[in-house]
Amino acid sequence: MMTALSPSPTDDLGINIFRRKEFQLLSFLYNNKNRIVAKHALLELIWNMDICVSSNTLEVHLSSLRRRLAQARSLLRIETIRGVGYRLIEYTEANSAK
C-alpha cells in the first residue's frame, strides 16, 4: 500500500510505479495537498509551456495517475474542481471506502 510519497516509488519487484510526468504531477499536488491547484499552473510547471500542450494532455496524465494510485491501494485521491483545477486529498483508512 502506498501512503507517503517517496522519491522513487516502486512496486514489490522494484519497478517504478509512475512515469516521469505522472510523478512530477503527483509531487506537485502532494506538496500542495488539500489545496486547489489551477489547471494552467500544472501545465506551466510540468510542461514549462515551451511546448504546445493541450489541457487534454494533462487530463490523460491525471487519469493514468489516478489509475496507478488506485492499483497501489493508495489513500491519495485526486479530485477535479470543475472550472478551476485539481486537489489532492489523503484519506484515512476509515473514510477510504469511497
mmCIF file of the C-alpha atoms, coordinates in Angstrom:
data_MODEL
# 
_entry.id   MODEL 
# 
loop_
_atom_site.group_PDB 
_atom_site.id 
_atom_site.type_symbol 
_atom_site.label_atom_id 
_atom_site.label_alt_id 
_atom_site.label_comp_id 
_atom_site.label_asym_id 
_atom_site.label_entity_id 
_atom_site.label_seq_id 
_atom_site.pdbx_PDB_ins_code 
_atom_site.Cartn_x 
_atom_site.Cartn_y 
_atom_site.Cartn_z 
_atom_site.occupancy 
_atom_site.B_iso_or_equiv 
_atom_site.pdbx_formal_charge 
_atom_site.auth_seq_id 
_atom_site.auth_comp_id 
_atom_site.auth_asym_id 
_atom_site.auth_atom_id 
_atom_site.pdbx_PDB_model_num 
ATOM 1  C CA . MET A 1 1  ? 0.000   0.000  0.000   1.00 0.00 ? 1  MET A CA 1 
ATOM 2  C CA . MET A 1 2  ? 1.285   3.459  -0.842  1.00 0.00 ? 2  MET A CA 1 
ATOM 3  C CA . THR A 1 3  ? 0.532   6.255  1.622   1.00 0.00 ? 3  THR A CA 1 
ATOM 4  C CA . ALA A 1 4  ? 3.558   8.539  1.649   1.00 0.00 ? 4  ALA A CA 1 
ATOM 5  C CA . LEU A 1 5  ? 5.385   9.995  -1.315  1.00 0.00 ? 5  LEU A CA 1 
ATOM 6  C CA . SER A 1 6  ? 8.898   8.659  -1.723  1.00 0.00 ? 6  SER A CA 1 
ATOM 7  C CA . PRO A 1 7  ? 11.490  9.939  -4.205  1.00 0.00 ? 7  PRO A CA 1 
ATOM 8  C CA . SER A 1 8  ? 11.189  6.864  -6.408  1.00 0.00 ? 8  SER A CA 1 
ATOM 9  C CA . PRO A 1 9  ? 8.092   4.822  -5.592  1.00 0.00 ? 9  PRO A CA 1 
ATOM 10 C CA . THR A 1 10 ? 8.432   1.213  -6.720  1.00 0.00 ? 10 THR A CA 1 
ATOM 11 C CA . ASP A 1 11 ? 6.335   -1.912 -6.528  1.00 0.00 ? 11 ASP A CA 1 
ATOM 12 C CA . ASP A 1 12 ? 7.314   -5.118 -4.717  1.00 0.00 ? 12 ASP A CA 1 
ATOM 13 C CA . LEU A 1 13 ? 9.630   -6.068 -7.592  1.00 0.00 ? 13 LEU A CA 1 
ATOM 14 C CA . GLY A 1 14 ? 11.439  -2.718 -7.566  1.00 0.00 ? 14 GLY A CA 1 
ATOM 15 C CA . ILE A 1 15 ? 9.762   -1.463 -10.753 1.00 0.00 ? 15 ILE A CA 1 
ATOM 16 C CA . ASN A 1 16 ? 8.874   2.238  -10.879 1.00 0.00 ? 16 ASN A CA 1 
ATOM 17 C CA . ILE A 1 17 ? 5.151   2.714  -10.364 1.00 0.00 ? 17 ILE A CA 1 
ATOM 18 C CA . PHE A 1 18 ? 4.867   6.127  -12.044 1.00 0.00 ? 18 PHE A CA 1 
ATOM 19 C CA . ARG A 1 19 ? 6.063   7.603  -15.297 1.00 0.00 ? 19 ARG A CA 1 
ATOM 20 C CA . ARG A 1 20 ? 8.136   10.802 -15.090 1.00 0.00 ? 20 ARG A CA 1 
ATOM 21 C CA . LYS A 1 21 ? 5.321   13.297 -15.822 1.00 0.00 ? 21 LYS A CA 1 
ATOM 22 C CA . GLU A 1 22 ? 2.936   11.416 -13.534 1.00 0.00 ? 22 GLU A CA 1 
ATOM 23 C CA . PHE A 1 23 ? 5.456   11.589 -10.726 1.00 0.00 ? 23 PHE A CA 1 
ATOM 24 C CA . GLN A 1 24 ? 6.032   15.304 -11.342 1.00 0.00 ? 24 GLN A CA 1 
ATOM 25 C CA . LEU A 1 25 ? 2.279   15.897 -11.183 1.00 0.00 ? 25 LEU A CA 1 
ATOM 26 C CA . LEU A 1 26 ? 1.918   13.805 -8.049  1.00 0.00 ? 26 LEU A CA 1 
ATOM 27 C CA . SER A 1 27 ? 4.859   15.534 -6.365  1.00 0.00 ? 27 SER A CA 1 
ATOM 28 C CA . PHE A 1 28 ? 3.473   18.990 -7.052  1.00 0.00 ? 28 PHE A CA 1 
ATOM 29 C CA . LEU A 1 29 ? -0.033  18.042 -5.947  1.00 0.00 ? 29 LEU A CA 1 
ATOM 30 C CA . TYR A 1 30 ? 1.354   16.314 -2.845  1.00 0.00 ? 30 TYR A CA 1 
ATOM 31 C CA . ASN A 1 31 ? 3.357   19.418 -1.903  1.00 0.00 ? 31 ASN A CA 1 
ATOM 32 C CA . ASN A 1 32 ? 0.090   21.361 -2.220  1.00 0.00 ? 32 ASN A CA 1 
ATOM 33 C CA . LYS A 1 33 ? -2.084  18.711 -0.564  1.00 0.00 ? 33 LYS A CA 1 
ATOM 34 C CA . ASN A 1 34 ? -5.640  19.829 0.276   1.00 0.00 ? 34 ASN A CA 1 
ATOM 35 C CA . ARG A 1 35 ? -5.185  22.997 -1.822  1.00 0.00 ? 35 ARG A CA 1 
ATOM 36 C CA . ILE A 1 36 ? -6.822  23.602 -5.173  1.00 0.00 ? 36 ILE A CA 1 
ATOM 37 C CA . VAL A 1 37 ? -4.200  23.853 -7.922  1.00 0.00 ? 37 VAL A CA 1 
ATOM 38 C CA . ALA A 1 38 ? -5.217  25.613 -11.132 1.00 0.00 ? 38 ALA A CA 1 
ATOM 39 C CA . LYS A 1 39 ? -5.031  23.636 -14.356 1.00 0.00 ? 39 LYS A CA 1 
ATOM 40 C CA . HIS A 1 40 ? -2.902  26.318 -16.038 1.00 0.00 ? 40 HIS A CA 1 
ATOM 41 C CA . ALA A 1 41 ? -0.430  26.230 -13.135 1.00 0.00 ? 41 ALA A CA 1 
ATOM 42 C CA . LEU A 1 42 ? 0.101   22.494 -13.634 1.00 0.00 ? 42 LEU A CA 1 
ATOM 43 C CA . LEU A 1 43 ? 0.577   22.963 -17.379 1.00 0.00 ? 43 LEU A CA 1 
ATOM 44 C CA . GLU A 1 44 ? 3.152   25.705 -16.803 1.00 0.00 ? 44 GLU A CA 1 
ATOM 45 C CA . LEU A 1 45 ? 5.083   23.861 -14.110 1.00 0.00 ? 45 LEU A CA 1 
ATOM 46 C CA . ILE A 1 46 ? 5.117   20.365 -15.567 1.00 0.00 ? 46 ILE A CA 1 
ATOM 47 C CA . TRP A 1 47 ? 5.378   21.164 -19.281 1.00 0.00 ? 47 TRP A CA 1 
ATOM 48 C CA . ASN A 1 48 ? 7.069   24.595 -18.920 1.00 0.00 ? 48 ASN A CA 1 
ATOM 49 C CA . MET A 1 49 ? 4.716   25.898 -21.611 1.00 0.00 ? 49 MET A CA 1 
ATOM 50 C CA . ASP A 1 50 ? 7.666   25.640 -24.039 1.00 0.00 ? 50 ASP A CA 1 
ATOM 51 C CA . ILE A 1 51 ? 5.699   23.004 -25.885 1.00 0.00 ? 51 ILE A CA 1 
ATOM 52 C CA . CYS A 1 52 ? 2.189   23.496 -27.166 1.00 0.00 ? 52 CYS A CA 1 
ATOM 53 C CA . VAL A 1 53 ? 0.362   21.181 -24.771 1.00 0.00 ? 53 VAL A CA 1 
ATOM 54 C CA . SER A 1 54 ? -3.403  20.894 -24.672 1.00 0.00 ? 54 SER A CA 1 
ATOM 55 C CA . SER A 1 55 ? -5.367  20.580 -21.453 1.00 0.00 ? 55 SER A CA 1 
ATOM 56 C CA . ASN A 1 56 ? -6.355  17.123 -22.729 1.00 0.00 ? 56 ASN A CA 1 
ATOM 57 C CA . THR A 1 57 ? -2.728  16.035 -22.251 1.00 0.00 ? 57 THR A CA 1 
ATOM 58 C CA . LEU A 1 58 ? -2.984  16.978 -18.580 1.00 0.00 ? 58 LEU A CA 1 
ATOM 59 C CA . GLU A 1 59 ? -6.288  15.135 -18.231 1.00 0.00 ? 59 GLU A CA 1 
ATOM 60 C CA . VAL A 1 60 ? -4.838  11.977 -19.792 1.00 0.00 ? 60 VAL A CA 1 
ATOM 61 C CA . HIS A 1 61 ? -1.853  12.044 -17.413 1.00 0.00 ? 61 HIS A CA 1 
ATOM 62 C CA . LEU A 1 62 ? -4.125  12.638 -14.416 1.00 0.00 ? 62 LEU A CA 1 
ATOM 63 C CA . SER A 1 63 ? -6.368  9.766  -15.473 1.00 0.00 ? 63 SER A CA 1 
ATOM 64 C CA . SER A 1 64 ? -3.363  7.451  -15.661 1.00 0.00 ? 64 SER A CA 1 
ATOM 65 C CA . LEU A 1 65 ? -2.087  8.743  -12.316 1.00 0.00 ? 65 LEU A CA 1 
ATOM 66 C CA . ARG A 1 66 ? -5.462  8.116  -10.678 1.00 0.00 ? 66 ARG A CA 1 
ATOM 67 C CA . ARG A 1 67 ? -5.471  4.560  -12.036 1.00 0.00 ? 67 ARG A CA 1 
ATOM 68 C CA . ARG A 1 68 ? -1.959  3.879  -10.725 1.00 0.00 ? 68 ARG A CA 1 
ATOM 69 C CA . LEU A 1 69 ? -2.845  5.289  -7.292  1.00 0.00 ? 69 LEU A CA 1 
ATOM 70 C CA . ALA A 1 70 ? -5.887  3.007  -7.176  1.00 0.00 ? 70 ALA A CA 1 
ATOM 71 C CA . GLN A 1 71 ? -3.817  -0.027 -8.239  1.00 0.00 ? 71 GLN A CA 1 
ATOM 72 C CA . ALA A 1 72 ? -1.315  0.772  -5.475  1.00 0.00 ? 72 ALA A CA 1 
ATOM 73 C CA . ARG A 1 73 ? -4.212  0.959  -2.984  1.00 0.00 ? 73 ARG A CA 1 
ATOM 74 C CA . SER A 1 74 ? -3.079  4.448  -2.090  1.00 0.00 ? 74 SER A CA 1 
ATOM 75 C CA . LEU A 1 75 ? -5.066  6.630  0.273   1.00 0.00 ? 75 LEU A CA 1 
ATOM 76 C CA . LEU A 1 76 ? -4.355  9.582  -2.039  1.00 0.00 ? 76 LEU A CA 1 
ATOM 77 C CA . ARG A 1 77 ? -7.187  10.782 -4.292  1.00 0.00 ? 77 ARG A CA 1 
ATOM 78 C CA . ILE A 1 78 ? -7.118  13.494 -6.940  1.00 0.00 ? 78 ILE A CA 1 
ATOM 79 C CA . GLU A 1 79 ? -10.336 15.491 -7.051  1.00 0.00 ? 79 GLU A CA 1 
ATOM 80 C CA . THR A 1 80 ? -11.404 17.569 -10.036 1.00 0.00 ? 80 THR A CA 1 
ATOM 81 C CA . ILE A 1 81 ? -12.685 21.009 -9.112  1.00 0.00 ? 81 ILE A CA 1 
ATOM 82 C CA . ARG A 1 82 ? -14.776 21.903 -12.171 1.00 0.00 ? 82 ARG A CA 1 
ATOM 83 C CA . GLY A 1 83 ? -13.701 25.068 -13.940 1.00 0.00 ? 83 GLY A CA 1 
ATOM 84 C CA . VAL A 1 84 ? -10.780 25.604 -11.553 1.00 0.00 ? 84 VAL A CA 1 
ATOM 85 C CA . GLY A 1 85 ? -8.286  22.749 -11.267 1.00 0.00 ? 85 GLY A CA 1 
ATOM 86 C CA . TYR A 1 86 ? -7.430  19.804 -9.054  1.00 0.00 ? 86 TYR A CA 1 
ATOM 87 C CA . ARG A 1 87 ? -6.888  18.956 -5.397  1.00 0.00 ? 87 ARG A CA 1 
ATOM 88 C CA . LEU A 1 88 ? -5.036  16.051 -3.800  1.00 0.00 ? 88 LEU A CA 1 
ATOM 89 C CA . ILE A 1 89 ? -6.698  14.603 -0.719  1.00 0.00 ? 89 ILE A CA 1 
ATOM 90 C CA . GLU A 1 90 ? -5.242  11.957 1.585   1.00 0.00 ? 90 GLU A CA 1 
ATOM 91 C CA . TYR A 1 91 ? -7.930  9.799  3.108   1.00 0.00 ? 91 TYR A CA 1 
ATOM 92 C CA . THR A 1 92 ? -7.641  7.841  6.314   1.00 0.00 ? 92 THR A CA 1 
ATOM 93 C CA . GLU A 1 93 ? -8.357  4.115  6.424   1.00 0.00 ? 93 GLU A CA 1 
ATOM 94 C CA . ALA A 1 94 ? -11.783 4.854  7.930   1.00 0.00 ? 94 ALA A CA 1 
ATOM 95 C CA . ASN A 1 95 ? -13.040 7.050  5.070   1.00 0.00 ? 95 ASN A CA 1 
ATOM 96 C CA . SER A 1 96 ? -11.154 5.476  2.140   1.00 0.00 ? 96 SER A CA 1 
ATOM 97 C CA . ALA A 1 97 ? -14.008 3.205  1.069   1.00 0.00 ? 97 ALA A CA 1 
ATOM 98 C CA . LYS A 1 98 ? -15.098 5.825  -1.474  1.00 0.00 ? 98 LYS A CA 1 
# 
